[in-house]
Amino acid sequence: MKVLCAWRLKEGKLALLGEKEPLGDPTGTYGACDYHRLQVKAQMPSVLSRLRDEAATAGAGALRPRDAAAVQRLFQALVRALARN
């Protein structure tokens, strides 16, 4: 199975990162190259900050504190996952 950088593919650049099991599988799976992984990690704090700001100023329908905490845990998990790859 071929592993492709989703961002490079969208940009029309060479996207092949490598291969993984099962090697005979002709389908692809997507990930992020080192460059794009670092970009995503760098954007995480500002994205989370914007979500918090929107939740604080939204009034009705705003994120409840437990929802904001869940969003924060989700972003932290994503950062950990990106760091492993």
N, C-alpha and C positions, 0 to 999 in steps of 0.2 A: 504494500500500500504506500503510495506516495504521500509525503507530508509537505504541504504547501503553506507559505505565508499568505494569509488572507489579504493583508494590506498591500503587499507587493503585487499580488494577482490583480487587485482592484486598480493599482497604479499602472498596470500593463508592463511590469518589470518581471525579470526572472524570479520565479516564486518557489522553486523546488528547494526544500530544506533537507531532504533526505528520504529514507524509506524506513518502514517499520513493519513488524509482523501484522498480518500475514503477507509475506512478500509476493505471493502470486495473485493477490487481490488487485484488480485493475482500478478500483475506485480510489479516491483521494480523501484525505482528512486535512483539516486546517489548523494552523497554529500561528505563531508570530515569530519572526526572525528577531535576533538580538536588538537591532535598531528599533523596530516597532514595539517590542516588549518594553524597552526603556522609555519610549514615548508614552505608552499607556500608563506605566508606573508613575511617571512624572506628572501626568494629568490627574491622577486619582485624588490628591488633596483638594484641588480646585473644584473638581466635580462634586465631591462630598460637601465642600463648603457651600457651593451653590444650592445643593439639595437642602442643606440646613437652613440657609437664608430664605429659600422659597417656603419651606415649612413654617418658619417663624413669622412670615408676613402674609401667608395665604389666607388666614382666617378660616372660614368654614371649609372643611375638607382637607385641612392641613394634615401633615403627617403627625401621628401621635408619637410621643417619645419612644415607645417600644418599636414603632415602625422605623423611626430614624435610627435607632440602635441596630435594627435588623439590616438596614441599608449599609450602615458602617461595617457590620460583620461581613456582609457580602463583599464589599470592596476590599476588606482586609484579606479575606479568603482568596479573592482574585489576585491580589498582589503576591500572596504566598505561592499561589499556583504558577504565576508568571515567573517568579524567582526560581522555581524548581526547573523550569524548561530552559 
